[in-house]
């Protein structure tokens, strides 16, 4: 009897022997508690000093990013190692369920919410294109500073044939993590239209933009990772994702002055209403 050879490559499997130490787990969690607390303090300060709660609503939206993060973990072959403090399990029916850790829930307050607020402030304050690219570069650096230490501390792992690894971190991921910018643009326009009332929309916009950008720029790599593709195809897909991201960022930078020059529709509406009311009073007094 002749054995047949399958053309299908072996399914990528996480290294389940890797475990996170209790001390490391505690340290990582408390660092994320501290960053989340700092964001909350900043949000309270904004409410007291500026009479607006944009940062607070962005941080709440950042928490909701955790509801869809497991989807990217599955598609992008990310596995949280044993030893994390698990708060919920996603995709329990899958071969490798996502045991989602507490520190990640807290981290998205900063990584999703606070950074969306930073991009929003950049638009609101009329920042230049140079500042835009500086903030975009800062986003990339922050992404690396968060992920590389966590990966090497064995908090989680990227398994399988991941393109363009640097110290265990697949660099293609940094290009999929600009949803905060997209969210900031939408939030900026809504606040221009509805005033501070529009800030509450950040609760929905932040996670929605996070997911939209992941699909917009990351789908070539997600497809390459989850189909039976060669390593060269995966690397090419990563280059495509990077190119789409850079082109999209360039487009944002190009049209950012246009966005910033748009009128404050909310204020104009109140001005018109005020003038109309004043005209009515003048007409009534003259009669």
Secondary structure, DSSP 8 states (H G I E B T S, - for coil): -------S-------TT-B--HHHHHHHHHHHHHHHHHHHHHHHHHHHHHS--HHHHHHHHHHHTHHHHHHHHHHTTEEE-BTS-EEEEE-TTSTT-EEEEHHHHHHHIIIIIIHHHHHHHHHHTT--HHHHHHHHHHHHHHHHHHHHHHHHTTSEEE-SS-SSEETTEEGGGGGG--HHHHHHHHHHHHHHHHGGGGGGGHHHHHHHHHHHHHHHHHHHHHHHHHTT--HHHHHHHHHHHHHHHHHHHHHHHHHHHHHHHS--HHHHHHHHHHHHHHHHHHHHHH-
